[in-house]
Amino acid sequence: MKHSFVHRTAGGLIVPFVIVIGVLLAGVGSAQAAKNALVEVGFVGVPPPNFQNVLLNVQSVRINPNVGATPYNGKWQSIPVPPGIGNAGQNADMQIDLNASQNLPQIFNTAGVQAGTYRLVELRLDPNNPGTLVPDCPQTSPPISNPNTTADGCINYPIQLTNGNNVIVYPNPDGLIFPANKIMTPLILQVSMSQPVAPTVPGGAYTVTITLTTPPANPLEVGTVTGSVNVNGSGSGTSPSGKVRKLAVTAEAIGTNTAIASTPVKNGQYTLILPAAPNFGTLYDLAVAGGADTYAAQRLLPLYQGTSITADFNDKNSLTGSQTLGNITGTISDNCVATKPIVGATLQLLIPPDPPNPNSSVDCSVPGNAPLCVAVATANTDNTGYFPLPGTITIPAEFQNVPIRSKSLPNTNKGAYVMEVTAPGYDPLFEYAIPTSNGKGGTCAPIGSTTFGACDLFLNTGYIQGKIQIQQPVPGQTILVQVFAEDAGTNNIESALPMPITVTSSNGGTIGYTLNVPPSVSTFDLFATTIDNYQGVGDPYPGHTIVVKSGVTGPAEPSKPGACSTATPTPFEQTIECIGHGSLTGAVYGANLGSSVVLSKQDPGSGDFVAITNALVQNQSPNSTPPPSNNYSFCAPADTYQVQEWQLPTPDADATPSSSPTASPVPDMAAIVMIPTPLPAGGASPTPTPAIKCPTTCENPDGTCPGICSNVIQPLPPTPTP
């Protein structure tokens, strides 16, 4: 049977930098004998100015009680990358963003260590790829004829450290951290990068100096959530065989399955140290899962810097132990194309927040209620559409350790969970799911049905099929074009092409695209960008025009059901052309940690603006090193855009939110800005040099190359407030 019951969740602008500060997958580090103290590592960034991205690839953090310990000293205690990130073992990387972590710490991981006093900390970066810089364009374009000018703006550049070994050490004879048994201790590290030295040869690396200290701010931009977890009574389950996920409490960004930090439950107690906005508040859900116990969840009051919230799981929201554990497995496929698997689909088990939260009576199976519920287990599909992806040797996948509910449990269908399935370009699917302990993968049923079968499920999609005009590349070059669809009037991207379109000199100047879109959405905004190469490396910020189209009617027309139907809008009115890089920076007056800036472009046909991307507002108060700047930054092709501040509503300190808030545009905080076209390489009237290959795939038909870009400064509001 093809299950196809769907409902859509609330859309709106996604502002991940406020709610989601860092990513920590559920699970903790290894728990070896005598490692009964817990250390949670986080980073605060002090990046150099005038860089769009300052990214470091972290492999681990190590601590040692001896201030002069050698690299091979036997007393090192390691906090590794969280399980499930990057490659297996010690070679996995977690990327930290020094720009984003200026405002709130980015949590790295939690691991067990031996109790004691630690006087030396070591940050280990990937030896082969320690990090990446993307500079803004220079304020004034240097002359291209200058042979010493090799660094362009809005281009990916590798970095190399001045010490050469990609290990940064910070000693403190008085002690840096003092973890004790059964106590969670934070280790917040301030990572500073000196002003980088530009490469001296094309394609070279920026040379940087990185230093490690502890931040001077007091208190740190973190808050604490503590409480008890009472396992009250026991079920009639059988002892699980094999490895079992340990009972842990995970803090998730509100209304999502994005885990920020996780900690094991020790002797019925837990402590979480979480990023907390000082004057705004940060919103979290708590999910309790693991062991052979039932699930539990809470939605919290706003968490503020230096404050603590007590969230107990007892009385009515106690856990019940001795549950039989089962699994839920199956496949996710396309309902419109036979045998087509859906790769990278996300599955979540949802439960309502427990008392004393007023939302405890929420029925997660009711259309529209998903944002009111909490995800307690997550899985993803592989290249064949099969779920879940495997866990590690010591930590099973979450869908392999699901407690089996009693069939008589009230407000459930035969003890089933509500499972949400999502994938870009498809309508979400909600199903009842019952795990089984016999290894057969559980059973599923559409919402409202009592007939259960295998969890081989199908998602509905529709199509938008159109054309784009493009300036043909010169012979021998190729351009990759990506098309995005978002909910009309928002920055909420619904889908993109699974593979970019390859454009060569033989494409004829017109390309066609077919984009999967959720059929239940009535209207979309579209935009198309290129993926160019620079010095042979993929460049995330294109040198070609971004084209937009607003108010595109989706496949769900009145005469069509939407699912498996195709909408054919008129072609984009603009042409994708080689134009060159540019950047746009400025300060936002009166910004807070709910502020963002959205970059939009006007559709020449309708006159409406289409949101292309958004940016965080960096280095906000109360930061003092360096002084707060409230800056924003975009890299974009030379063109005319609108920049506008968007704002999340300030949380009510005394009210538990029902769902994640939605941002909206701020009146009078918008400006129209033109990023100028850079002069061609060689000057205003260059001589064509077809024998010299441009460093980028954005190459003009006459053989010339766009020159180095320049930066435009635009404060918000357009006239600075005194």
Buried (B, 14 or more C-beta within 10 A) or exposed (E): EEBBBBBBBEBBBBBBBBBBBBBBBBBBBEEEEEBBBBBBBBBBBBBBEBBBBBBBBBBBBBBBBEBEBEEEEEBBBBBBBBBBBBEEEEEBBBBBBBBBBBBBBBBBBBBBBBBBEBBBBBBBBBEEEBBBBBBBBBEEBEEBEEEEBBBBBBBBBBBBBEEEEBBBBBBBEEEBBEBEEEBBBBBBBBBBBEEBBBBEEEBBBBBBBBEBBBBEBEEBBBBBBBBBBBBBEEBEBEEBEEBBBBBBBBBBBBBBBBBBBBBBBBEBBBBBBBBBBBEBBBBBBBBBBBBBBBBBBBBBBBBBBBBEBEBBBBEEBBBBBBBBBBBBBBBBBBBBEEEEBBBBBBBBBBBBBBEEBEBBEBEBBBEEBBBBBBBBBBBBBBEEBBBBEEBEEEBBBBBBBBBBBBEEEEEBBBBBBBBBBBBBBBBBBBBBBBBBBEEEBBBBBBBEBEEBEBBBBBBBBBBBEBBBBBBBBBEEBEBBBBBBBBBBBBBBBBBBBEEBBEBBBEBEEEBEBEBBBBBBBEEBBBBBBBBBBBBEEEBBBBBBBBBBBBBBBBBBEEEBEBBBBEBEBEBBEBBBBBBBBBBBBBBBBEBBBBBBBBBBBBBEBBEBBBBBBBBBBBBBBEBEBEEBBBBBBBBBBBBEBBBBBBBBEBBEEEEBBBBBBBBEBBEEBBBEBEBEBBBBBBEEEBEEBEEEEBBBBBBBEEBBBBBBBBBBEBBBBBEEEE
